[in-house]
Amino acid sequence: MAKTQSITSIPRSPQEDRHSRAVRYTIGFAIRLACLLSCVFLRGWFLIIPAVIAVGGPLVLVILANASTSGGSAVVERPGAIVRRSPDQQ
């Protein structure tokens, strides 16, 4: 008899996953664009903050957007017992 799937152990569909990543990319790159535009108008040491975000942001953005968020099952199923075999058994 096949084991039934729990609704909490089924991962998100690929379409939902792509949509979620696209939304995260859009928000992240909008923030990057705002930082780049603010670099034009800011002067002095205030320029450093948006410049660092604009340069380092894409790396963090890609890592966060591609991080798996599927919940999956929290219970780890134990495999069957290990049975010792003699070398002559095949």
Buried (B, 14 or more C-beta within 10 A) or exposed (E): EEEEEEEEEEEBEEEEBEEEBEEBBEEBEEBBEEBBEBBEEBEEEEBEEBBEBBEEBEEEBBEEBEEEEEEEEEEEEEEEEEEEEEEEEE
